[in-house]
Amino acid sequence: MSRGIGSRVAIVAVAVAVASASVGLWSASASARGPAAPAQATIDRWAADKALAGATVGVSVMCTRDGAVWGERNGDRLLVPASGTKLLVSAAALDLLPPDVAWPTSAHGVLTAGGRIDGDLVIVGRGDPQLLPDDLEALADQLVAAGVHAVAGDLVVDTGCFDGGLLPPAFDMKVTDGSYRPSVSCAGSNYGAVRVVIKPGREVGAPVEVRVDPASDAVVVTSRAKTIAGKSDSGLSATATDRDDGRTSLVVEGELGVKSRPVVVRKRVADPGLLTGAVLARFLDKRGIAVAGQVRVDPGAHGAALPELASVASPTLADALHDMNTWSNNSMAETLFMHLGAGAAGEPATWARAQRAVADALLARGLPAEAFAIVNGSGLYEATRITPHAFAALLATFAGDDPKGAVFRASLAVAGESGTLEWRLRANATRGLVRAKTGTLDGVTSISGYVPAASGCLLAFAVLINDGGADDTSRLRRAADRLILSLARL
């Protein structure tokens, strides 16, 4: 892939340029820590709240104007940020990728005068983090406009720009079919997941109705669920598992009340690249374009060497970061993370290179190596770690008016208004003013971002709560929000 971040030498060159401004901030921040910090008493009182009993709390609050630490708790302790990890990926992406980077998805093949593609139709993925069914439908329309009537060979999905396996690092720590744990492909679509809608049959005893969106042959549905009297859905289950052929098996079992509302769940798919090909095949079939062969994935297809017949654009980097952070999209995060692992001279991206690239970018921003450990891009499970002080210091480096800082801050959810903060921090002192990234795992709650203090300083804050109970999420979120509201009033 030719749009990679380049060689290790190029990364170091970026690091030198950024570090000259940020190392000083780190040093000044560290020396400013102490009991006289304006927020220290507020943080200490908050940490003693019985709502936090048994949890490990880490907090760092920093004035972005001068880098002074206003208060900390366990500031130098490595803690799990959960989805706060996406901000580390965002920082690295802004420093290492061109602002106009693009990841188009294109269709290639040899088209004859009669409208038939001799051989295979190859779909070349370039790692679009937000390729959706509408894009694939547009690709099908373009192929019709190009005069394609039939494909003599297979529909091949070229996934060669990513290497190293579909499952991101640490995703094997917990096996679940939830859509938040996606596989990642260079040509994946629909965030590596499908929407499953289960409706009761027309009468008691009838089979339930199951619809998968987007529809394709990549998901094989087996339904043994029946419609019963009443409106209960408690006896219904839907389980997705990986098949050896790359497809996904979806089994629906149990009972659903005839008066029940439809049950809607999202499930991960085994191979998002195969999903892309299968969905496109459906769109082509609806337009009368017959594919004689099968739909398959081939990372060695080298489809870009064939004539290009159609192409759909990807979102801009700024738009991708906004949607990833505002909605905490794990599929987008891992895809962007993988892009940072692209090698020189078009070498496929790998997870290991992505880990090193993000680490290098954080070092370039002035964070010491012992203050973080990068494992994956989404923050799933207890893998990636960072100290609260390092997190707040990183945020402070993006608080300026430069283009990178503006894109970084604009990517965050807004308190009381958007994304994961739409229903949080709705008090007058915070609503529309706090921009932050949330994070949630079993026992982990985090929120990191910016809050303007009443006294005039824009504060960068990192609140990382670990070792809570699996059922404590709501309580810990409310506790974190109370601290941020208190900071806004300083």
C-alpha positions in Angstrom: 0.0 0.0 0.0 1.6 3.3 -1.1 0.0 5.6 1.4 1.8 4.1 4.5 3.3 6.3 7.1 6.8 5.6 5.7 10.0 4.4 7.2 11.1 4.5 10.8 13.4 7.4 9.8 10.4 9.4 8.8 8.7 8.7 12.1 11.8 9.9 14.0 11.9 13.1 12.0 8.3 13.8 13.0 9.2 13.0 16.6 12.0 15.5 16.7 9.8 18.3 15.4 7.0 17.7 17.9 9.1 16.8 20.9 10.8 20.2 21.1 7.6 21.8 22.1 6.1 19.0 24.3 9.0 17.8 26.4 9.2 21.2 28.1 5.5 20.9 29.0 6.0 17.5 30.5 8.9 18.7 32.6 7.1 21.8 33.8 4.0 19.8 34.6 5.9 17.3 36.7 7.7 20.0 38.7 4.4 21.8 39.3 2.8 18.9 41.2 2.1 19.5 44.8 -0.5 20.1 47.6 -0.9 23.7 46.6 -2.4 22.8 43.2 -5.8 24.5 42.8 -7.8 21.2 42.3 -6.0 19.0 44.7 -8.5 19.4 47.6 -11.4 18.8 45.2 -9.8 15.6 43.9 -9.0 14.3 47.4 -12.5 14.9 48.6 -13.9 13.2 45.5 -11.6 10.2 45.9 -12.9 9.6 49.4 -16.5 9.3 48.1 -18.0 6.0 49.2 -19.2 5.5 45.6 -15.6 4.8 44.8 -15.0 2.3 47.6 -12.9 -0.6 46.5 -11.9 1.0 43.1 -8.5 2.3 42.1 -8.8 5.9 40.9 -6.3 7.8 38.9 -6.7 11.5 38.1 -4.6 14.2 36.6 -5.8 17.8 35.9 -3.6 20.2 34.0 -4.0 23.8 33.0 -3.4 23.9 29.3 -2.3 27.6 29.4 1.0 26.9 31.3 1.1 23.2 31.8 0.7 23.4 35.6 -0.8 20.4 37.3 -3.8 21.5 39.3 -4.2 18.2 41.1 -3.6 14.5 40.8 -4.4 11.1 42.4 -2.2 8.1 41.4 -0.9 10.3 38.6 2.0 8.1 37.8 0.2 4.7 38.1 -0.3 2.7 34.9 -4.1 2.2 34.5 -6.5 0.9 31.9 -8.2 3.7 29.9 -10.6 1.4 28.1 -11.9 3.3 25.0 -9.8 6.3 26.1 -7.2 4.4 24.1 -8.8 5.8 20.9 -7.3 9.2 21.8 -3.8 7.7 21.7 -4.5 6.4 18.2 -6.0 9.8 17.2 -2.9 11.6 18.4 -0.6 9.2 16.4 -2.8 9.4 13.3 -2.7 13.2 13.3 1.0 13.2 13.6 1.9 10.4 11.2 -0.8 10.4 8.5 -1.2 13.1 5.9 -4.3 15.3 6.6 -5.6 14.5 3.1 -5.0 10.7 3.4 -7.6 8.7 1.5 -8.6 5.0 1.4 -10.8 4.5 -1.7 -12.4 1.1 -2.4 -12.2 0.2 -6.1 -13.4 -2.4 -8.5 -11.1 -3.9 -11.2 -11.3 -6.3 -14.1 -10.9 -6.7 -17.8 -14.1 -5.6 -19.5 -14.8 -6.8 -23.0 -16.7 -5.0 -25.7 -19.8 -7.1 -24.9 -19.9 -6.0 -21.3 -18.5 -9.2 -19.8 -15.6 -9.2 -17.4 -13.2 -11.9 -18.5 -11.8 -13.5 -15.4 -12.4 -12.2 -11.9 -14.0 -8.9 -10.7 -11.6 -7.8 -8.0 -12.6 -5.4 -5.2 -9.5 -3.7 -3.8 -9.8 -2.6 -0.2 -7.5 0.1 1.1 -8.6 0.1 4.7 -11.6 2.5 4.6 -12.6 2.6 8.3 -16.2 3.5 7.4 -17.1 1.5 4.3 -20.9 1.0 4.4 -23.5 -0.9 2.4 -24.6 2.3 0.7 -21.0 2.6 -0.7 -21.2 -0.9 -2.0 -24.5 -0.1 -3.7 -22.9 3.0 -5.3 -20.0 0.7 -6.5 -22.6 -1.6 -8.1 -24.3 1.3 -9.8 -21.0 2.5 -11.2 -20.3 -0.9 -12.6 -23.6 -0.9 -14.4 -22.8 2.6 -15.7 -19.4 1.3 -16.9 -21.3 -1.3 -19.0 -20.7 -4.4 -17.0 -23.3 -7.1 -17.7 -21.6 -10.3 -16.4 -18.6 -11.6 -14.6 -17.0 -14.8 -16.0 -14.9 -15.5 -13.0 -15.1 -15.0 -9.2 -15.9 -11.8 -7.2 -12.6 -11.5 -5.4 -12.0 -9.2 -2.4 -8.3 -8.1 -2.3 -7.4 -7.6 1.4 -3.6 -7.4 0.9 -3.0 -4.0 2.5 -3.4 -5.5 6.0 -1.4 -8.5 7.3 -1.2 -10.2 10.7 -4.6 -11.7 11.2 -8.2 -10.4 11.4 -8.4 -10.3 15.2 -6.7 -7.3 16.9 -4.2 -7.9 19.7 -5.8 -8.8 23.1 -9.2 -9.5 21.5 -8.8 -13.1 22.5 -8.9 -12.2 26.2 -12.7 -12.5 26.0 -14.6 -14.5 23.4 -18.0 -12.9 22.5 -20.0 -12.4 19.4 -20.9 -8.8 20.2 -20.3 -6.2 17.5 -18.0 -4.2 19.8 -15.4 -7.0 19.3 -15.0 -6.9 15.5 -12.5 -8.6 13.2 -10.6 -6.1 11.1 -10.1 -6.4 7.3 -8.4 -4.2 4.8 -11.7 -4.4 2.8 -14.1 -4.7 5.7 -17.5 -3.0 5.7 -20.4 -2.2 8.0 -18.0 -2.0 11.0 -17.5 -5.8 10.8 -21.0 -6.5 12.0 -24.6 -7.2 11.0 -27.9 -6.0 12.5 -30.2 -8.9 13.3 -34.0 -8.2 13.6 -36.1 -11.0 15.2 -39.9 -10.6 15.0 -42.6 -12.9 16.3 -44.6 -15.0 13.8 -48.1 -14.1 12.9 -49.6 -16.6 15.3 -48.7 -18.8 18.3 -46.6 -21.8 17.2 -45.3 -20.1 14.1 -41.5 -19.7 13.5 -40.1 -16.4 14.4 -39.0 -14.1 11.5 -35.3 -13.4 11.3 -33.8 -10.6 9.1 -30.1 -9.9 8.7 -29.0 -6.4 7.6 -27.2 -6.1 5.3 -28.4 -9.2 3.6 -25.8 -11.5 2.1 -24.6 -15.1 1.9 -21.8 -14.3 4.3 -24.2 -15.0 7.2 -25.9 -18.4 7.4 -29.0 -18.3 9.5 -30.5 -21.3 11.4 -33.7 -20.5 13.3 -35.3 -22.9 15.8 -37.2 -20.2 17.7 -41.0 -20.4 18.0 -43.7 -17.8 18.7 -45.5 -18.2 22.0 -48.4 -16.4 23.7 -47.8 -13.1 25.5 -45.1 -10.5 24.9 -42.0 -12.0 26.6 -38.7 -12.1 24.8 -36.7 -13.4 27.8 -36.4 -16.9 26.3 -34.9 -15.9 23.0 -31.2 -16.1 22.1 -29.1 -15.3 19.0 -25.5 -16.6 18.7 -23.0 -15.9 16.0 -19.9 -18.2 15.5 -17.1 -18.3 12.9 -17.3 -21.0 10.2 -14.2 -22.6 8.7 -15.1 -21.1 5.3 -15.0 -17.5 6.6 -18.8 -17.2 6.8 -20.7 -16.6 10.0 -23.2 -19.0 11.5 -26.1 -17.3 13.2 -28.4 -19.5 15.3 -31.6 -18.2 16.8 -33.3 -20.3 19.5 -35.9 -20.1 22.1 -39.3 -18.4 22.3 -40.7 -14.9 21.5 -44.1 -13.7 22.5 -46.6 -13.0 19.7 -47.2 -9.5 21.2 -43.5 -8.8 21.6 -41.8 -5.9 19.9 -39.0 -6.9 17.5 -35.7 -7.9 19.1 -32.7 -6.1 17.6 -29.1 -7.2 18.2 -25.8 -6.5 16.5 -23.4 -9.4 15.9 -19.8 -9.5 14.7 -19.0 -11.4 11.5 -16.1 -13.8 11.0 -14.5 -12.0 8.0 -15.6 -8.4 7.3 -13.9 -8.6 3.9 -16.1 -11.6 2.9 -19.1 -9.6 4.1 -18.1 -6.8 1.7 -17.9 -9.2 -1.3 -21.1 -11.0 -0.4 -23.1 -7.8 0.0 -21.8 -6.4 -3.3 -22.7 -9.6 -5.0 -26.3 -9.1 -3.8 -26.4 -5.6 -5.2 -24.9 -6.8 -8.5 -27.5 -9.6 -8.8 -30.3 -7.1 -8.2 -29.0 -5.1 -11.2 -28.8 -8.2 -13.4 -25.1 -8.6 -13.3 -24.4 -12.4 -12.9 -21.2 -13.6 -11.3 -20.4 -17.0 -12.6 -18.0 -18.0 -9.8 -17.9 -17.6 -6.1 -17.3 -14.8 -3.7 -13.9 -15.2 -2.0 -11.2 -13.2 -0.2 -7.6 -13.2 -1.5 -4.9 -11.0 0.1 -2.6 -11.8 -2.8 -5.0 -10.9 -5.6 -3.1 -7.7 -6.7 -6.3 -6.3 -8.1 -4.9 -2.8 -8.6 -2.8 -4.1 -11.5 -6.1 -4.6 -13.4 -8.0 -1.8 -15.1 -10.1 0.2 -12.6 -13.8 0.2 -13.4 -15.4 1.9 -10.4 -14.4 3.5 -7.1 -16.0 5.0 -4.0 -14.3 7.5 -1.7 -13.5 7.2 2.0 -14.1 9.7 4.7 -11.5 12.3 5.5 -9.1 11.7 8.4 -10.9 14.4 10.4 -14.3 12.9 9.7 -13.1 9.4 10.6 -11.6 10.6 13.9 -14.8 12.5 14.7 -17.1 9.5 14.2 -14.6 7.1 15.9 -14.3 9.2 19.1 -17.8 10.7 19.3 -19.4 7.2 19.1 -16.5 5.1 20.4 -16.4 2.9 17.3 -14.0 0.0 17.9 -13.9 -1.2 14.3 -12.9 2.3 13.1 -10.3 2.5 15.9 -8.6 -0.8 15.0 -8.7 0.0 11.3 -7.0 3.4 11.8 -4.6 1.8 14.3 -3.6 -0.8 11.6 -3.0 2.0 9.1 -0.3 3.3 11.4 1.5 0.0 11.0 1.9 0.3 7.2 5.5 -0.4 6.1 7.8 1.4 3.7 7.4 0.8 0.0 3.9 -0.5 0.2 4.5 -3.3 2.7 1.2 -4.5 4.3 0.3 -3.0 7.7 0.8 -5.2 10.7 -0.3 -5.0 14.3 3.2 -5.1 15.6 4.3 -2.1 13.5 1.1 -0.3 14.6 2.1 -0.7 18.2 5.5 0.7 17.6 4.3 3.6 15.5 1.8 4.8 18.2 4.5 4.4 20.8 6.9 6.5 18.7 4.2 9.2 18.2 3.6 9.4 22.0 7.3 9.6 22.7 7.5 12.4 20.1 4.8 14.3 22.1 7.0 14.1 25.2 5.6 11.1 27.0 8.2 8.9 28.6 8.2 5.2 27.6 7.4 4.0 31.1 4.2 6.0 31.2 2.3 3.9 28.7 1.9 0.5 27.0 0.2 0.2 23.6 -1.5 -3.1 22.7 -4.4 -2.3 20.5 -6.3 0.7 19.1 -9.8 0.4 20.6 -8.9 -0.2 24.3 -10.8 -3.5 24.6 -10.0 -5.5 27.7 -7.2 -4.9 30.2 -4.4 -4.4 27.6 -3.3 -0.9 26.7 -2.4 1.2 29.8 -1.3 4.8 30.5 -0.7 7.0 33.6 -3.3 9.7 34.2 -0.4 12.3 34.2 0.8 11.2 30.8 -2.8 11.2 29.4 -3.5 14.7 30.6 -0.1 15.9 29.3 -0.9 14.4 25.9 -4.2 16.2 25.8 -2.5 19.5 26.7 -0.3 19.2 23.6 -3.5 19.3 21.5 -5.1 22.3 23.2 -3.6 24.9 20.9 -5.1 26.6 17.8 -3.1 24.7 15.3 -4.9 22.5 12.8 -4.1 19.2 14.5 -5.3 20.5 17.8 -8.5 21.7 16.3 -9.2 18.4 14.6 -8.4 16.5 17.8 -10.7 18.4 20.0 -13.5 18.5 17.4 -13.4 14.7 17.3 -14.6 14.5 20.9 -18.2 14.0 22.2 -19.8 17.2 23.6 -21.3 17.1 27.1 -25.1 17.0 27.0 -25.2 17.1 23.2 -23.5 14.4 21.2 -22.3 10.8 21.1 -21.4 9.0 24.3 -21.9 12.2 26.3 -25.3 13.2 25.0 -27.0 12.3 28.3 -24.1 13.1 30.6 -22.8 16.3 32.2 -26.0 18.3 31.3 -25.5 20.9 34.0 -25.1 24.5 32.9 -21.4 24.6 33.9 -20.6 21.6 31.6 -23.3 21.2 28.9 -21.9 22.2 25.5 -18.5 23.1 27.2 -16.9 19.8 28.1 -15.4 17.8 25.3 -14.2 14.3 26.2 -13.7 10.6 25.3 -15.4 8.1 27.5 -14.3 4.5 28.2 -16.1 1.5 29.6 -15.2 -2.1 30.4 -16.3 -4.5 33.1 -14.8 -2.8 36.2 -13.3 0.1 34.2 -14.7 3.6 33.7 -12.8 6.5 32.2 -13.3 9.9 30.8 -10.6 12.2 29.5 -10.8 15.5 27.7 -11.2 19.2 28.3 -13.2 21.4 30.7 -13.1 25.2 30.9 -12.7 26.2 34.6 -14.8 29.2 35.8 -11.5 30.9 36.7 -10.5 31.0 33.0 -8.2 28.1 32.3 -9.0 25.4 29.9 -8.2 22.2 31.9 -7.0 18.9 30.4 -8.2 16.1 32.5 -7.9 12.3 32.7 -10.1 10.3 35.1 -9.3 6.5 35.0 -11.3 4.3 37.4 -10.1 0.6 37.6 -11.0 -2.4 39.7 -14.7 -1.6 40.0 -17.3 -4.2 40.0 -18.8 -5.4 36.7 -22.2 -4.0 37.7 -20.8 -0.6 38.9 -20.6 1.2 35.6 -23.5 3.6 36.1 -22.4 4.5 39.7 -18.8 5.1 38.6 -19.9 7.2 35.7 -21.9 9.4 37.9 -19.0 9.7 40.3 -16.6 10.7 37.4 -19.2 13.3 36.2 -19.4 14.8 39.7 -15.6 15.4 39.7 -15.7 17.1 36.2 -18.6 19.3 37.3 -16.5 20.4 40.4 -13.5 21.1 38.1 -15.7 23.3 35.9 -16.6 25.4 39.0 -13.0 26.1 40.1 
